[in-house]
Amino acid sequence: MRRASTPGLLVCVSLALPGTAVEAATGAVVERYKWLTLAVFGAVIALTMFVTYVAAKRVKSASQFYAAGRSVSGVQNGWAIAGDYLSAASFLGVSGLISLYGFDGFMYSVGWLTAYITVLLVIAEPCRNIGKYTLGDILAFRNDPKAAKTMAATSTIVVSILYLTAQMVGGGVLVKTLVGIEYEVSLVAVGALMLAYVLFGGMIATTWVQIIKAALLVIASLLLVTLTWAPYGFSLPGFLEAVVSDQKVQARVASLIGDQATNMTPDQLGQRFLEPGLLFTDPVDQISLGMALVLGTAGMPHILMRFFTVPTARDARVSVLWAMAIIGGFYVLTLFLGSGAAINIGATKIIAMDEGGNMAGPLLAQYLGGGPDSMLGNFLLAFVAAVAFATIVAVVAGLLLAAASAMSHDIWVGIVKREHATQLEEVRAARISTIIVGSVAIIIGIVAKGQNVAHLVALAFAVAASSNLPCILLTLYWKRCNTGGIVLGMTVGAISAIALVLVSPNMTYPLAVRATNERAIQIATETIDKIGAERATATDATVQATLDKAIAAQEKAKAAARDVIAKLGDDRTSMVGLEEPLFDLRNPGLISIPLGFLCVLLGSLLYRDRRAEELWSELYVRQNTGIAAEAAVAR
Amino acid sequence: MAKPTINWAAINADPTFQDFQTRKSTFLWRLMIFSVIYYLLLPVGAGYFPELFAKRIWGPINVGLLFALSQFVAVWAVAAVYARRANRDFDAMTTELLKRAPLIGAGK
């Protein structure tokens, strides 16, 4: 059974829930210290701008623009991959999930690292060996170039735009919650920075922005974890003992499990925080998400593209190993960030700022520095906010570059110009594509204000896992794979993933929303009656004041629920006209990934393609050995 | 471009290359399958064996938490095993093939 009141994993992931930031219209930063925040933000932006300025002078050829001249070292690329991958959703979202749901939040973070096993073992080195700039280049190697590039470019643009929209909307809400800058302003700021990095500095600037962001993220996390853990002598049982014996944690668990809590001792309640089942109730859905992560990451065009920036396959391997060390280390730290926020801040305060828990990390930083009134506390908060901001721009820049490359390199140069374009023309096309995709992303972001874009992140991974990955894997490792399989697999994989999400519980179903809120109103009314009765018999003035406050809070909850119902109007059906979900899983991977693989197999067997067979030997030898791989540009 | 001078089909049929790629792919797919299964045990355990996961072992630390932490160790271990093998064996075999590549099948 799924709890209706659970905000749900995807909501937290995207950092965006309609009305999430209502409580924090002025932001988490105290007005008096706003200058401090702006100064830290300014410093981070200035640093990235300087890097872009230096990079811009070097971007003259297509290889420089798309692949940083293949002169990024393995270690640098490892940091850049971590910077490309660790989105604000992981930094703020996962620590938030842990602070609110304990074990389940931590369990969620594991899949993000495991995903890199696929990248390391079967994708990174072969793709470096045979690839040039894009996913399209890999798929066009032995398949019909026109068909393969069209499919690959379409898929790249779809996946990137889905992910980009989630990041932009989430980022806008986040910056507003953190520092109180208006949604539209922060969205345009993120968009303008992203455009500046990619437009002027191409892959070189994008890489450095990602490296800077990853370094800042690691520094911020290590600092916060050290401050959180030090009071417990860096003992794991000691720290967790403090977590399970904390009253706020026990109260949070009690509120999550409802009736079950009545016969439990406070100790048992606290221990329950470290046991599974507070957030995820459907293991099948978890497995489905796990598959999308483990197979989708390797099919993400912006991650794939990073392997074209290093000189050799060996460097590609080194870069994944570094990325795995950084990403894994970071996710282990989230356990401390989240639990630290749960005991030092408490779920109630975290939710008051943001329902998805995204403010857990920033609030923890403020607390560790000395609280909302201290200068150091606000400096730490500003620092974490700036890191979150840098995180958003670095991720969106990588996505923008991937989408723009697909548009210019695959579609314009590959198909329209039939591979006949000069370096100058190609770089110009790439820049024009950057402006087009970037502007579209900003416009979508503004239009999508207040929309629930939560499912888009998981959808992007599901599409990548169901359409891109089966094609890459089978074209690299299966002799019979050909154009027919690529076209059928890509189409069916992507469409089935999107269609399944459209009829899944991720969408808003007005009838269910209305029922949930009506129940909330009813419960609030009953609580008010109960407190009212208590209030009538209370004599102590302080008790009366507390009860009055409690009543006011319930009234507020009631008003909020009424607002939600009023907003629904006469709607009865979801976006695609359904009264209730047709498909029970939030994550389509379990169905769409096998379907994608099956269609590549079927399409290949039904279609005859001499070129694919003739080029198999060359592809297979090259992907294994790196003979004749694209060389690095001499600096 | 060195492309026209290389006989891809001959290299693909070359016993050294065949041996190299068979050993490499067996090794890779084994690691891959182990990793996926080990990872999926986490949601399966959390969903279907909650009592086992709740069993306390070391202070408040229970089986589930240890298993979740072991996932990180397992992933890093798989990466280390692969890196060791690739750096030691695969790279040497690749270099060897690269050197011989223009010669294989050139005589026909």
Interface residues (C-beta under 8 A of the other chain):
Chain A: F103 D104 F106 M107 V110 G111 L113 T114 Y116 I117 T118 L120 L121 V122 L236 P237 G238 L240 E241 V243 V244 G270 Q271 L274 E275 P276 G277 F280 D282 P283 V284 Q286 I287 G290 V294 R314 R317 V320 L321 M324 A325 G328 Y331 V332 Y477 W616 S617 E618 Y620 V621 R622 N624 T625 G626 I627 A628
Chain B: M1 A2 K3 I6 W8 A9 I11 N12 F17 F20 Q21 K24 S25 L28 L31 M32 S35 V36 Y39 L40 L42 P43 V44 G45 A46 G47 Y48 P50 F53 A54 R56 W58 G59 P60 I61 N62 G64 L65 A68 L69 Q71 F72 V75 W76 V78 A79 Y82 A83 A86 D91 T94 L97 L98 A101
